[in-house]
Amino acid sequence: LSLSSALLAASAFGQYDRQDRGLFDKARMDLDRASAYPYASPADHKRFDEARGKLYDFTIRFDRGSYDRHELGDAIDRIRHVVESNSLDPRDRGALSDDLRRMRDYREFRNGYR
């Protein structure tokens, strides 16, 4: 009975990981959309690339079943830098700010339970 309960819990946890992945996919899509801003400078594009790279590094491990809070923190920091420093359409700034809030909430939740 305990083995089947453990397998069920592991299966449910894997399902949550897949659902959680949507949060990071949305952040990547929002970064991609925001980077198309026609008035973005070369420095803005560099910050976009750095944020996408850190988010990619985190999601690669996440997809393999590994949660790395430090890599998530790096991705959050880079996206925050984009929001605070880049020339952005106000809607994109709002979407990225919302992504940041959700990613911070997720990090707090995961760090509290793992």
N, C-alpha and C positions, 0 to 999 in steps of 0.2 A: 504494500500500500504506500509506503513512504517513497519508494522508487518511482511509482507512477505519479505521485504528487510532485516530486522533484522534476520529473520530465515535463509535466504540465506547466509548472512554474517557469522552467527554462524556455518552453515553447512560448508562453505568454510574454516573457521578457524579450525574446527575439522579435515578437510581433511589435512590441513597443519601440524597440530599436528601429525597426523599419518605418514606423510611424514618425518617430523622432527625426529621421533622416529628412523628412519633408521640410522641417524647419531650416535645415542647412541648405537644401536645394533652393528654397525661397530666397534665402540671403544671397546665394550665388546668382540667381536670376536678377535680383534687384541690383546687385553690383554690375552685372552685365548691362542692364538697361541704363543705369546711371552713367556708366562709362561712355555711353554714346552721346552724352551732352556735348553739343557742338562747340562750347566755349571752354572745354577742359584744356588745361595747359599740359605740357610734357610732365611737369611735376605731379599734376593730378593723375595722369595716366600711370605714372610710376607707383603712386599710392594704390590705385585700383589693382594693378598687377600684384603688388605685395599682399594686399588683402585677399585677392583670389587665391594666391599661392598658399597662404597660411590656412585658409579655409579648405583648400584641396588637401593639404597635408593632414589636417584633422579628419576629414571625411574618409580618406583612404584607410586610415587605421580604424575608424568607426565602422566602416563597412566590413572589416575583418573581425569585428567583435571586440575591439579594444577601445576603451574610452580613456583618452589622455587629457586630463584637465588642463595641463600646461599648454598643450597645443590648442585647445579650445580658447584658453586665455589669450594666446598669441593672435588667434584669428579675431577675437573680440577687439583686442587692442588695435589691430590694423584697420578693421572696419570703423572703429571709433575715430581713428586718425583721418580716414576718408571723410566721415561726417563733419568733423571739426575743421578740416583744412581745405577740402576740395570745393571748387565751384560746382554747384549742383542745382538742378531744378528743384524747387521746393517740395514737389511730390516725391522725388527720389530721396531727398534728405529725410522726409517723413517716413518713407518705407524702410530706409536703412536704420533709422533711429528705432523704429518698431522692431526690426530684426535684432538689433543690439539688445533691446529690453528682453525679448524672448530668449535670446541666447544666454544672457546673464541669468535669467530665471531658471533656465534649463541647467546651467552650470551649478547654480546654488542647490537645485533639487538633486542632481546627480552626486554632488560632493557630500551632501547630507546623508545619502543612502548607500554610497559605495565606498 
